[in-house]
Amino acid sequence: MKLRIGILGTRGIPNYYGGFEYFAEHLSAGLVERGHEVFVYNAHDHPNKQQEWKGVHIVHCYNPENFLGSAGQFIYDLNCVLDARKREYDVLLFLGYTSSSVWGRLYPRKPVVVYNMDGLEWKRTKYSAPAQHFLLYAEKLAIRYSDFFVADSRYIQSYLSKKYQVCPGYIAYGADVFEQPDRRIPELYGLQEQQYNMLMARMEPENNIEMILDGFHQSASTHTFVVVGNTGNRFGHYLTKKFSGDPRIRFAGAIFNQEHINNLIYFSNLYFHGHSVGGTNPSLLEAMGSQALVVARDNPFNRAVLEDNAFYFNTAAEVQYYADSLRKNSSMRPMLLANTGKIREEYSWEKIIGEYETFFLNCCLTKKGLSEVVTIPPVTE
């Protein structure tokens, strides 16, 4: 059964922004390879101006975010929804709900509407109290206007099931195992093998970047600390100013060259992962697939993915301790191999794309009354 699928909720592909774009890039191309017709919505100012990418149809819609700020996201999503009403999709996949669920009454009736519910957006500390209240309302709207739901972590799956009495499917993000290290890549950035620590994240408070850098700043480490992520927002400016006096801390900006990212992670000493709100994080899976020695914020999301194959922190003092004492060496190899094994077995793109394909097909059959229930993995704590 060939499906016609629309993917909304990203700024576009190929990825020049973040996790959902990275996901949409791989999912859309993978579904095309399996014989489906896939459309991904791109903001009009996305660098890719083509009508097609790796067999994926690109739909360009006007996004006034540069002029209106966050309010522009709502208009962009509206433009995407209005276009989707014209295209006779079988499936509409929304990635996230923060600015799209308010248009639920306008969704086309024919396609199956599936929401990837992302993390607990209303808990993000970057938002004011009124914004957090709105995001909780937006979450409820997404539940109201969706036919089916996908959670990318067991924790989110359990949360949605208990709070809304729905049965979301669990499908994680995907990643690749990196197997072609090139020592020349870190050298391009002036770095030496295992003589630097790093993190890769959006510059947002809930990613605990400040806590990590505070801990490193207080350490006696002689390593460089590389921060990968766009520092163009207010919090990014704050961080670069605060730590400008520490020559060990380098803000490298956003890097979208996957080969460079994989090599930087592979040859690092420690990889810090501070994300505290959300589901299965793509950058964490990339780090695992690139044999990083991960030091992660201690929370249910990260422990569900890493289990015992990482070190955990809750305070800047604990970050300082790891920066001073922890070194990547041969004794850590079982942890690294366990993480790459998990990527192969649980998070490979082939597996994830296959699960989405099966989920979409079952959703379509269920909506048409040809199947009583969608096969959904059980909710676990």
C-alpha positions, -999 to 999 in steps of 0.1 A, spaced: 0 0 0 16 32 -12 10 62 11 10 99 3 25 115 34 29 151 45 54 161 72 48 194 90 63 212 120 99 218 109 118 246 93 127 223 65 152 198 51 181 192 47 188 200 83 201 235 91 184 239 125 178 211 150 164 177 161 131 176 143 148 187 110 174 160 114 146 135 120 124 147 91 154 145 68 161 108 76 124 97 79 113 113 46 141 99 25 137 65 41 100 64 34 106 74 -2 131 45 -6 102 22 6 80 34 -22 59 61 -5 53 97 -18 65 121 8 61 159 11 81 180 36 72 216 44 101 241 43 101 277 54 105 300 24 138 313 36 154 278 40 187 275 21 173 247 0 152 263 -28 147 231 -48 114 214 -53 128 180 -45 154 165 -23 164 128 -24 130 120 -40 111 140 -13 88 167 -25 96 201 -9 67 225 -3 79 260 4 56 281 27 60 317 38 75 320 73 75 355 88 93 345 120 123 368 112 100 398 113 74 387 139 95 366 162 78 335 178 44 347 165 56 341 130 57 304 137 19 303 141 15 320 107 40 296 91 21 266 105 -12 280 93 3 284 58 14 248 59 -20 236 71 -38 255 44 -16 240 17 -21 205 31 -58 209 27 -52 209 -11 -30 178 -15 -51 147 -7 -27 132 18 -32 98 34 -12 108 64 -3 141 80 26 139 105 30 169 128 64 171 145 56 189 177 25 209 186 37 242 200 24 264 172 3 240 150 -24 225 172 -42 259 175 -52 254 138 -67 219 145 -102 229 133 -87 236 99 -70 202 94 -81 183 63 -105 155 72 -94 128 48 -58 121 60 -49 103 92 -35 130 116 -5 118 136 13 139 162 48 133 173 43 148 208 80 156 214 88 165 251 70 183 278 72 217 261 53 235 288 81 227 313 108 245 293 123 272 315 129 295 286 92 302 285 74 327 308 45 314 330 18 326 306 37 309 277 39 277 297 2 278 304 -4 282 266 18 253 258 0 231 281 -32 242 264 -16 235 230 -7 200 242 -44 194 250 -54 207 215 -30 183 199 -46 154 218 -81 167 207 -73 171 170 -51 141 164 -62 106 153 -30 89 166 0 98 186 37 89 187 60 93 217 98 91 212 104 80 248 88 55 271 85 83 298 65 105 274 44 76 263 35 68 300 28 105 307 4 109 278 -14 76 286 -20 85 322 -29 122 317 -51 119 286 -61 82 286 -48 78 251 -26 50 237 4 66 219 28 44 200 64 44 210 89 50 182 123 65 191 146 87 170 172 70 149 209 72 145 239 57 127 269 39 141 300 59 131 328 37 118 351 58 98 371 81 121 394 106 106 420 123 129 423 152 105 389 165 113 395 177 149 427 192 136 407 215 114 392 230 146 426 232 163 419 203 185 439 173 196 426 138 201 411 133 236 424 167 247 390 183 247 356 179 262 324 190 243 286 194 243 262 199 214 229 216 221 206 245 214 214 274 237 184 270 260 184 271 299 168 236 302 198 221 284 219 229 315 247 244 295 254 270 321 257 244 348 281 223 327 303 253 319 302 265 355 315 232 366 342 231 339 352 267 346 358 258 383 379 228 373 416 226 370 413 207 337 438 216 310 415 204 283 396 226 259 358 226 261 340 229 228 304 241 227 286 232 195 254 252 189 241 284 175 248 312 200 227 338 182 198 340 207 197 359 240 208 329 261 237 322 237 249 358 240 247 355 278 268 324 278 294 337 255 298 368 275 298 350 309 326 326 299 346 349 276 373 351 303 380 314 302 403 306 272 396 269 276 360 274 266 353 277 229 320 284 213 322 267 178 287 277 166 264 254 148 280 226 128 258 207 103 285 187 85 277 152 98 312 139 92 327 167 112 302 162 141 308 125 143 346 129 143 345 156 169 325 134 192 345 103 185 379 120 193 366 139 224 375 130 259 341 136 276 308 144 259 284 163 282 247 160 276 226 183 297 191 180 282 164 178 309 131 183 290 120 162 261 121 126 249 149 107 232 173 133 221 189 130 186 222 145 197 225 119 225 220 91 200 246 106 177 270 107 206 263 71 215 268 60 179 301 79 178 316 61 209 314 91 231 321 88 268 289 104 280 284 124 311 246 131 312 222 151 333 205 127 357 169 124 347 144 97 335 148 106 298 186 102 297 187 71 320 161 54 298 184 56 269 219 53 285 211 30 315 244 22 332 266 31 303 272 67 312 281 89 341 255 113 356 255 147 372 231 169 390 253 199 400 281 220 387 303 205 414 297 170 400 306 184 365 338 198 380 347 164 395 343 146 362 363 173 343 391 169 368 392 132 372 375 113 343 395 103 313 384 82 283 406 51 282 405 14 274 386 5 306 356 25 293 354 5 261 326 -19 274 304 11 280 311 26 246 305 -7 228 272 -12 248 260 22 235 269 15 199 253 -19 202 221 -2 214 222 21 184 224 -9 161 197 -29 178 172 -3 190 178 30 173 190 22 137 173 43 111 163 12 92 144 0 122 129 34 131 117 41 95 102 6 93 83 12 126 69 45 113 59 28 80 40 0 98 25 25 122 12 47 94 -2 18 75 -20 5 106 -34 39 113 -48 42 78 -64 8 80 -78 16 114 -94 49 103 -109 31 73 -124 5 96 -103 -23 81 -85 -30 113 -99 -28 148 -68 -15 166 -34 -1 158 -6 -24 171 10 -3 198 38 -13 221 27 -15 258 31 15 280 59 10 305 72 30 334 
